[in-house]
């Protein structure tokens, strides 16, 4: 049960951090690419426990 709380805390911290960085970044042509990269980071953090469940070969 502790792993779930740790994982949820990690997801929360990453989302808050990326939202803060998104506010700090000025509007430019790179904004859409940065949003895409931020989305990939969030997706990786969310899927991390599932990836760890896969059997190692």
Secondary structure, 3 states (H helix, E strand, C coil): CHHHHHHHHHHHHHHHHHHHHHHHCCCCCCHHHHHHHHHHHHHHHHHHHHHHHCCCC
